């Protein structure tokens, strides 16, 4: 047990928990008994709060431990996270503004609300809501994987229920203050989290290279390691086989990110279009941070004796402990304690936002739509609060009773899953040309084929026959037995393949549906709705929809 | 600033938006997937992509600045200025 680290970690953890409870009163609206208040923080966050909130939302604890871990084990391919977050903002810049405006005009809280309004189809909205829930749940569990990596490094590495007890306590505290304060809790805590993260990473990327003899030495050590391995897939540069995988993974991840309900929650909580526009230029500060953090994976190679800790519960090395171990070896205990707290709190912020987003989906698109159609706003808020508790409990149970590897696999699947909502959520922001039946058919095909492809990808290194990764060799791509790229070993990200099939089917079925003039729902939105901004006289006040 | 064009679908277009395509060049890997020239010991592959962050920021900032003054509704009123003040207060 590392007591200094543990004490600093616990003190900071306790501090943010207090903040979480106090947050209920912060910039409080007239009532918390409305989803606009509990679930979206009153839709009034300015540029700074939004920057911290979305930054805390999408650059999660798991990212912080998994990206450097991938660099540590595989080299260049792990850096895909950098182009991913560079292309992200230019891609989402325009669509996000339209999403914010139309949601503000109509009081939409979730992406499925928008689909419901745009197409007037409960069924399509239900599909989108369930897809969002399925993709978000493992993401929450994954935050616990990040938190556990830190706890394990500090010596809390038991098997069974006792080993999981600290995790359990942390999540109960998180669940209670999220229940009470809603989105305001993670928004306030994100300030502390992000400041800690910035301090820790800036210190690490300045101090460690100096200590280890400069970046030249570090890259030299990494090259030596990758040259020594038999695998040809790793190395300091991309290989002929994984360049396409690198680019499609970056693009696919960028397209997927703002389809996730929790990212939309962060955006809808902002007060106006200019807040979002400013953040498109300010959020890349986190991308730079992520890029530097990724390089810490190589620093860990150059640093003597950094080895992954064995997970006592499974008996396998936990590569996600690479960064925590690096901090422990190279820094004094108190600074390592701060670093661990940054990662640990970094798990709480996105977990809270994700559970709120999931609760919003449940309440708006399943409970109110199908179970209790006349629910009042207060009943909706109550339902969402309860749902957020259930969601978090579910995530803890998944981690405690099922192999953590399972949630990592699910997360991999989650990216492919959420991409299938692109036609209904993103394309629909611009045009209603795609037909309801086209989008449903595309979803079925994209989802089915994506799952089939993922299922068939083995990972011999991890001893797995199925769900071994998201890189598909083009040679194995088959259309009813026809191999268009037979023999090719060039890899591609499965999500992009599945999305392409989805779009193709959606277009074909749309053309047919339009030909036979099938009903295509009623559009409740008007072209002006996509441009409204905070302060427009035509807008209803927040919390009155 | 030319008045924004409006189409039946309500999509507003500015040529400045095309700048948003520039960062997408990072998705074409072959031209930067090499080790030289190095910069402070980092292979080209690494520092080039880190520099890509700055390019992304410049592009989104220019688009923001150049499309800022557009009316966002048919009748905007003076509310926009008040917003900016609020923004300042939030800092």
HADDOCK unambig.tbl for C-alpha pairs under 7 A between the chains (distance, minus, plus):
assign (segid A and resid 46 and name CA) (segid B and resid 87 and name CA) 6.03 0.50 0.50
assign (segid A and resid 46 and name CA) (segid B and resid 90 and name CA) 5.86 0.50 0.50
assign (segid A and resid 47 and name CA) (segid B and resid 87 and name CA) 6.88 0.50 0.50
assign (segid A and resid 48 and name CA) (segid B and resid 91 and name CA) 6.35 0.50 0.50
assign (segid A and resid 83 and name CA) (segid B and resid 26 and name CA) 6.14 0.50 0.50
assign (segid A and resid 83 and name CA) (segid B and resid 49 and name CA) 6.79 0.50 0.50
assign (segid A and resid 86 and name CA) (segid B and resid 23 and name CA) 6.87 0.50 0.50
assign (segid A and resid 86 and name CA) (segid B and resid 52 and name CA) 6.88 0.50 0.50
assign (segid A and resid 86 and name CA) (segid B and resid 53 and name CA) 5.59 0.50 0.50
assign (segid A and resid 86 and name CA) (segid B and resid 56 and name CA) 6.01 0.50 0.50
assign (segid A and resid 87 and name CA) (segid B and resid 23 and name CA) 5.78 0.50 0.50
assign (segid A and resid 87 and name CA) (segid B and resid 24 and name CA) 5.55 0.50 0.50
assign (segid A and resid 90 and name CA) (segid B and resid 20 and name CA) 4.95 0.50 0.50
assign (segid A and resid 90 and name CA) (segid B and resid 60 and name CA) 6.36 0.50 0.50
assign (segid A and resid 215 and name CA) (segid B and resid 40 and name CA) 6.58 0.50 0.50
assign (segid A and resid 215 and name CA) (segid B and resid 41 and name CA) 4.91 0.50 0.50
assign (segid A and resid 215 and name CA) (segid B and resid 42 and name CA) 6.09 0.50 0.50
assign (segid A and resid 216 and name CA) (segid B and resid 41 and name CA) 3.84 0.50 0.50
assign (segid A and resid 216 and name CA) (segid B and resid 42 and name CA) 6.32 0.50 0.50
assign (segid A and resid 219 and name CA) (segid B and resid 42 and name CA) 6.95 0.50 0.50
assign (segid A and resid 237 and name CA) (segid B and resid 33 and name CA) 6.20 0.50 0.50
assign (segid A and resid 237 and name CA) (segid B and resid 34 and name CA) 6.64 0.50 0.50
assign (segid A and resid 238 and name CA) (segid B and resid 33 and name CA) 6.46 0.50 0.50
assign (segid A and resid 243 and name CA) (segid B and resid 29 and name CA) 6.35 0.50 0.50
assign (segid A and resid 247 and name CA) (segid B and resid 27 and name CA) 4.96 0.50 0.50
assign (segid A and resid 247 and name CA) (segid B and resid 28 and name CA) 6.83 0.50 0.50
assign (segid A and resid 247 and name CA) (segid B and resid 29 and name CA) 6.90 0.50 0.50
assign (segid A and resid 277 and name CA) (segid B and resid 64 and name CA) 6.17 0.50 0.50
assign (segid A and resid 280 and name CA) (segid B and resid 60 and name CA) 6.38 0.50 0.50
assign (segid A and resid 281 and name CA) (segid B and resid 57 and name CA) 4.96 0.50 0.50
assign (segid A and resid 281 and name CA) (segid B and resid 60 and name CA) 5.59 0.50 0.50
assign (segid A and resid 281 and name CA) (segid B and resid 61 and name CA) 5.60 0.50 0.50
assign (segid A and resid 284 and name CA) (segid B and resid 53 and name CA) 6.55 0.50 0.50
assign (segid A and resid 284 and name CA) (segid B and resid 57 and name CA) 6.69 0.50 0.50
assign (segid A and resid 287 and name CA) (segid B and resid 53 and name CA) 6.96 0.50 0.50
assign (segid A and resid 288 and name CA) (segid B and resid 50 and name CA) 6.61 0.50 0.50
assign (segid A and resid 288 and name CA) (segid B and resid 53 and name CA) 6.39 0.50 0.50
assign (segid A and resid 291 and name CA) (segid B and resid 50 and name CA) 6.66 0.50 0.50
assign (segid A and resid 527 and name CA) (segid B and resid 9 and name CA) 6.13 0.50 0.50
assign (segid A and resid 527 and name CA) (segid B and resid 10 and name CA) 4.63 0.50 0.50
assign (segid A and resid 528 and name CA) (segid B and resid 10 and name CA) 6.56 0.50 0.50
assign (segid A and resid 528 and name CA) (segid B and resid 73 and name CA) 6.75 0.50 0.50
assign (segid A and resid 531 and name CA) (segid B and resid 72 and name CA) 5.24 0.50 0.50
assign (segid A and resid 531 and name CA) (segid B and resid 73 and name CA) 5.92 0.50 0.50
assign (segid A and resid 532 and name CA) (segid B and resid 72 and name CA) 5.92 0.50 0.50
assign (segid A and resid 532 and name CA) (segid B and resid 73 and name CA) 5.61 0.50 0.50
assign (segid A and resid 533 and name CA) (segid B and resid 72 and name CA) 6.48 0.50 0.50
assign (segid A and resid 535 and name CA) (segid B and resid 79 and name CA) 5.32 0.50 0.50
assign (segid A and resid 535 and name CA) (segid B and resid 80 and name CA) 6.97 0.50 0.50
assign (segid A and resid 536 and name CA) (segid B and resid 76 and name CA) 6.44 0.50 0.50
assign (segid A and resid 536 and name CA) (segid B and resid 79 and name CA) 6.81 0.50 0.50
